[in-house]
Amino acid sequence: MEDGGCYHGGSGPPVLLLHSGFGSWVEWRSVIELLTPRRTVLAPTLPGSRGGGRLDLSARTMLDAHADRVEEMLNAIGWTEPIQIVGSSYGGVAALELASRRRAGSVIALAPPWVAGSGAAFYAALFGTSLPTFRTAQLLIPQLIGPRTLGLVLHGSITPALISSPDAKTIWRSWGQFPLVRTGVALGRRGQLSPGMPDLQAIHTAVTLLWGGADRIVPGWMRRRWQLALPGAEHETLSDLPHCPRLRDPGQVAARILANGPARTGVPR
């Protein structure tokens, strides 16, 4: 079952999929098709993104607000026990936040950015510089957006993203609406921007961090920060794959989710 803001379906142990910061649940569609014969999948669009509903940032960090909303959704469908959680980019940070709240039996974080301190300043500068040009492009060339253009924009490659043209357009329309960019660029320029960070000391479940060998979005120093912060986590590099590996090789990502399992023992320290 799907609507504009969520997918929920399949058969088997539950798995929660959290999309990257600028996207929506549709970026997981090819992976979902491979998972649903063996997993029940919930893939929501996060509030503040296109199709995800309104997000109130007045009293909480963005990360807290997103995790609160996801917890509400989990409780509403009866997923009250720890489950497998997979997140991509910012969604990986959100997955770790949910793990710190004891909602995860296992976590796979695909290329999570380090969004505290110098990491937040790095992305504020990156997005603050490109956002005006991007918003103009959104208005002028929506008809040109498809898998090939998305591959070029996301991965700097002429190889088309493995996504349908309608889903590529959905993601394109979502960009620029992500709350970190929409509300935080000015603060970031003053060094005050942070979407929030998980309480990493409170994570007591197995964590796997997957990195794309051709990732242009998360620099190596951020990966080293995660290694220091979660010394017990497993780290794996997906050779020659970019920041959003499921849009290049959904089969490889789905295989790792299935191999990881709905719950694993171990403490990432």
C-alpha positions, 0 to 999 in steps of 0.5 A: 500500500502506498500514498504520496507520503508513505509505503507500507506493505510486504510480508515477513519481519519488519524493516523501516526505510528512511530516505535521504534529506532531499528525497522522499520514500520513492527513492527506495522503490527499487529496493522495496520491490526486492525486499517485500517478498521477505520483509514487511516494509514501512518507508515514510516520507519525513515531515517537512519534505514534499508529501511528508506533512508539516514539520514544526521546528519551533521547540525541537531540533529537526532530528528530534521532530523527525524521530518523534513523528516516525515513532508515532507512525511505528506505534500506530501500526503496532511496531512497538518492539525493536526492528531493523532500521535502514537509513540513507544519508540524513536518514542514516542519522535519523536511524541512529537517533531511533536506535538511541531511543531503543527502537532498533534491533539493528541499524544500517546507515548508508553514508550518514553525514556528520551533522555536528560542529564543522560538519554542519558548517560544511553543509551549510556552506555547500547548500547555501551557495548552491540553493538559489541556483538550484531553486531557479533550475527547479522552476525552469527545467522540470520537464528535463528531469529524468533518471539520467539527469538525476544520476548527473546531479546526485552522482556526477555521472552520466550513468542514469539513476535506476529510478523511473522518470515519475519518481525522479521528478518527485525527488526533484520537486522535493529538493529545496524543501528539506528543513535543514536547507529551508530554515537553516542556511542563515544560521549555518553561516553564523556557525549556529546550525545543527539539525541535532545529533543522536545520543551515541552513548545510548545506542546498544544495538548492532550498527553497520555503516555502509560507504560508497567508494565513489561518494562525493557528498560525505568526505573521508574526515566525516567517516573517520569521525563516525569511526571514533564515535561508534568504535564498535560499529561495522564499516563496509565500503561499496566499491565504485558506488556513489552517495545514494548506492540504491539508485545505482545498484539496488540489488546490492543494497537489498542483499545487505539489508536481508543479510543483516536481519531484523535483529542482531546482538552486539553493542557498537562501542 
